[in-house]
Amino acid sequence: MEKPRQISAMEAFEKLEKVGEGTYGKVYRARERATGKIVALKKTRLHEDDEGVPPTTLREVSILRMLSRDPHVVRLMDVKQGQNKEGKTVLYLVFEYMDTDLKKYIRSFRQTGENIPVNIVKVYLSLSLALFHTIT
Ligand SMILES: Nc1ncnc2c1ncn2[C@@H]1O[C@H](COP(=O)(O)OP(=O)(O)OP(=O)(O)O)[C@@H](O)[C@H]1O
């Protein structure tokens, strides 16, 4: 009997628009075709002459899986395989979609000249420290 094929990222999701770009790849707002749910798809960039998935990506995935258990951390919902135009395998990290990020949040305060409440700053600093200890 034939092994059931895992559906590819592009069969499962419809890309809506590019929302950002990080060190490791582009991020798209996308819609899950089966449910209509809006997600963030992070396409991982491949090193030109490398075969397979870069170790930095594998590291990011395993750390995110761990951190994603915390409700305060953006949730990594799934990891899907896809192919780029050259037929090479690319990975799509599927995240819950966030309307804002820390940079935009901080900028919103700068625009009005307000200060970020001290309690909020403390929460972010302790989260950053916790992250740092998890990664290093
Ligand atoms: N889950 C998400 N929901 C909505 N937008 C997102 C999401 N994840 C990332 N983005 C957008 O894409 C941009 C790039 O994100 P990404 O996580 O790839 O990189 P980064 O955190 O900016 O840098 P690095 O890749 O170095 O960690 C973010 O600044 C944000 O605007």
Ligand as a Chemical Component Dictionary entry (heavy atoms), coordinates in Angstrom:
data_LIG
# 
_chem_comp.id                   LIG 
_chem_comp.type                 NON-POLYMER 
_chem_comp.pdbx_formal_charge   0 
_chem_comp.three_letter_code    LIG 
# 
loop_
_chem_comp_atom.comp_id 
_chem_comp_atom.atom_id 
_chem_comp_atom.alt_atom_id 
_chem_comp_atom.type_symbol 
_chem_comp_atom.charge 
_chem_comp_atom.model_Cartn_x 
_chem_comp_atom.model_Cartn_y 
_chem_comp_atom.model_Cartn_z 
_chem_comp_atom.pdbx_ordinal 
LIG N1  N1  N 0 4.123  35.166 14.345 1  
LIG C1  C1  C 0 4.217  36.295 13.670 2  
LIG N2  N2  N 0 3.103  37.023 13.425 3  
LIG C2  C2  C 0 3.177  38.193 12.737 4  
LIG N3  N3  N 0 4.320  38.706 12.244 5  
LIG C3  C3  C 0 5.458  38.025 12.462 6  
LIG C4  C4  C 0 5.474  36.787 13.169 7  
LIG N4  N4  N 0 6.741  36.342 13.232 8  
LIG C5  C5  C 0 7.491  37.268 12.597 9  
LIG N5  N5  N 0 6.724  38.278 12.127 10 
LIG C6  C6  C 0 7.190  39.481 11.395 11 
LIG O1  O1  O 0 8.317  39.148 10.590 12 
LIG C7  C7  C 0 9.480  39.874 11.016 13 
LIG C8  C8  C 0 10.688 38.968 10.955 14 
LIG O2  O2  O 0 10.529 37.974 11.928 15 
LIG P1  P1  P 0 11.639 36.928 12.290 16 
LIG O3  O3  O 0 11.198 36.175 13.478 17 
LIG O4  O4  O 0 12.011 36.157 11.079 18 
LIG O5  O5  O 0 12.892 37.788 12.519 19 
LIG P2  P2  P 0 13.431 38.676 13.688 20 
LIG O6  O6  O 0 12.958 38.178 15.007 21 
LIG O7  O7  O 0 13.129 40.101 13.330 22 
LIG O8  O8  O 0 14.959 38.417 13.503 23 
LIG P3  P3  P 0 15.756 37.049 13.598 24 
LIG O9  O9  O 0 15.459 36.268 12.370 25 
LIG O10 O10 O 0 17.151 37.543 13.627 26 
LIG O11 O11 O 0 15.332 36.362 14.858 27 
LIG C9  C9  C 0 9.157  40.370 12.446 28 
LIG O12 O12 O 0 9.821  41.551 12.735 29 
LIG C10 C10 C 0 7.634  40.552 12.389 30 
LIG O13 O13 O 0 7.315  41.825 11.876 31 
# 
loop_
_chem_comp_bond.comp_id 
_chem_comp_bond.atom_id_1 
_chem_comp_bond.atom_id_2 
_chem_comp_bond.value_order 
_chem_comp_bond.pdbx_ordinal 
LIG N1  C1  SING 1  
LIG C1  N2  SING 2  
LIG C1  C4  DOUB 3  
LIG N2  C2  DOUB 4  
LIG C2  N3  SING 5  
LIG N3  C3  DOUB 6  
LIG C3  C4  SING 7  
LIG C3  N5  SING 8  
LIG C4  N4  SING 9  
LIG N4  C5  DOUB 10 
LIG C5  N5  SING 11 
LIG N5  C6  SING 12 
LIG C6  O1  SING 13 
LIG C6  C10 SING 14 
LIG O1  C7  SING 15 
LIG C7  C8  SING 16 
LIG C7  C9  SING 17 
LIG C8  O2  SING 18 
LIG O2  P1  SING 19 
LIG P1  O3  DOUB 20 
LIG P1  O4  SING 21 
LIG P1  O5  SING 22 
LIG O5  P2  SING 23 
LIG P2  O6  DOUB 24 
LIG P2  O7  SING 25 
LIG P2  O8  SING 26 
LIG O8  P3  SING 27 
LIG P3  O9  DOUB 28 
LIG P3  O10 SING 29 
LIG P3  O11 SING 30 
LIG C9  O12 SING 31 
LIG C9  C10 SING 32 
LIG C10 O13 SING 33 
# 
